[in-house]
Amino acid sequence: MSFLLEYNISDDTIKKIIENHEESMIFSVLCFKENVLEVIRYLESIHVEVLDELLINRLELFLLPKRKIQERFEKYNIQVLVELINEDINVLNNV
């Protein structure tokens, strides 16, 4: 999971990710790290500020293809959606 350090994800966050998820999920993240990084870059590009919280609590999001995430987000006003996500990641339950 050290590849996340390059994206300003702290050691503490990585530890929490590992603590909060089963080995199979961590293994999937490691196997699909390029996809995880694409999703991180996309979320950063639209100004999602709660990446740590998303990684800790919604790791499955980072295993979705970036294209699928973009399609879902584009159904909404992205700026408003990002503001809502930054306030409460549970907004993603409805996206």
N, C-alpha and C positions, 0 to 999 in steps of 0.2 A: 504494500500500500504506500510505500515511500514515493511512488510516482506522483502522489497527490501534493507532496511538499512543494513541487514546482509551481503549483497553482495557489500558493499561500494558504493551504490547508494545514493547520498546525498538527504537531505530534499528538497533542491532547485530543483533538478532534478525531484523528485516526484511531487512537486508543478507544474512544467512545464508539466509533463505528464498529470496531472489532468486538467490543463488549455487547453491543446492542443487536448484533446479527449473528445468525448461525454460520457455521463454517461453509456451508454450501453457497450462501449468498456472497460471502467474502471471496470464495473461489471463483464465482461467476464474475465478480468485479475484476479480479485479477486476469481472468481469461479474456474479458472484453474491455480491457483498460482503454483502448483507443476510442471505443464508443463512449465510455465514461468521460473521457477527456473532451470529446466533441460536445457532449451535453453540458459539461462545465463551461466550456468556451461560449456556447450559445447562451446559457443563462447569464453569464457575465456580460455578454454583448447587449443583452436587453436590460441589464442593470438589476438583476436579482442579487440582493445583498445577503441573503440568508443561506448561502451555500452550505456552511457548516451544519446548520440545523437540518437542512434537507438531506445531507449525507448521513447524518446520525439517525434521523427519524424516517426518511423516505428514500432509502437507498435504491429501491426498486425503480425509481424514476430514472436513475442514471443508466439503467440497463435497457431502457426503451430506445429505439432508434431516434436520433435527433430529428429526423424528418417528421416522425409521428408527433413528437412534442411540438414542433413548429406548427404543424397542421392544427393541433388542438388549441394552441395558444392564439393562432390567427383567427379563430372563430370569435375572439373577443377583442376588445380594445386592449392591446398589449400593454400600453402604459398604465392603464387602470388595473389590469390584472397583476402586473408586477408590483404595483403599490400595495395591492391587497395581499399578495404572497409575502411581501416583506413585512407586513403587519401580522399575518397569521398563515402559516404554511398549510393549515387545514382547508384553505380555499381550494387547494388542489383536489380535494375530494369531489368537487363539483365541475372540474374541468375535463 
